[in-house]
């Protein structure tokens, strides 16, 4: 093999590797990050795996073939949550009419925000109420050691 042929071969391999690197790095990235509602989802295009961005970390999403309607209904009955039939479309339209700042949000985004804000307020109030009750109960009861010190 001639020396010039070896140079062409080495040069071709280097150019090929460089082009392959540029193609896979810029034109065919492995991971894609999408915004779904209010959360970020990272998808591995090669394997189909996906992760959700939660608490500044990527948490692997697990595919579950669970019948969520049945599970939700069971939990609703167990927790004794009242269920009211509401025409969601008209309710969201009235909400947007009353509060113009909500007009730019899609139905899915608005529903997700309502769910987050409502659950946050309800859970926070429940926790603080229980905390205050517990705190009040401990103040009304006298510590066991105080009676022996009264003599």
Secondary structure, DSSP 8 states (H G I E B T S, - for coil): --HHHHHHHHHHHHHHHHHHHHIIIIIS-SEEEEEETTEEEEEETTT--EEEEETTEEEE-------HHHHHHHHHHHHT-------HHHHHHHHHHH-GGGTTS-HHHHHHHHHHHHHHHHHHHHHHHHHHHHHHHHHHS--GGGGGGG-
